[in-house]
Amino acid sequence: MPEAAATNPAAGVFEPKIVAFLCNWCSYAGADLAGISRIQYPPSIRVIRVPCSGRVDPFFILKALQSGADGVLVSGCHPGDCHYLTGNYVARRRFAVLNDLLEFAGIDPGRVSFSWVSAAEGERFAEVVRDVTEKVRQLGPNRKLLKEEVA
């Protein structure tokens, strides 16, 4: 009963597993600020800290979905604020191409989200996580490429 494992037994509500690739300099720091500030957001994300959102290979996203993640969030610095100058522009271009690839593979592009969050935006980070979690919850469990479960 894999679907039961993804459901909160107390409430009977599906709780998605979302892999979040967060840039070290801004988004990860924004997540840290949200935690330090005790801002509440769903515990649905599993964070992978990356040097820059531009370093997130589209195959990482596909592998996360194949491994059982219900959704993926890629978050980086605001345009023009990248510590590596153009990394977030690279990520934005890759994300546009990835949407076409997801549609071709039969995966709902709504399972993958991209956002800009700075180190000073703890509340914004929590809002993004809430929005992504709700969007993925509406889509239901990912069964398209499932091969193994995400911890």
Secondary structure as UniProt FT lines:
FT   HELIX           2..5
FT   STRAND          7..8
FT   TURN            9..12
FT   STRAND          13..14
FT   STRAND          18..23
FT   TURN            24..26
FT   HELIX           27..36
FT   TURN            37..38
FT   TURN            43..44
FT   STRAND          45..50
FT   HELIX           53..55
FT   HELIX           58..66
FT   TURN            67..68
FT   STRAND          71..76
FT   TURN            79..80
FT   TURN            83..84
FT   HELIX           87..105
FT   HELIX           109..111
FT   STRAND          112..116
FT   TURN            119..120
FT   HELIX           122..139
//
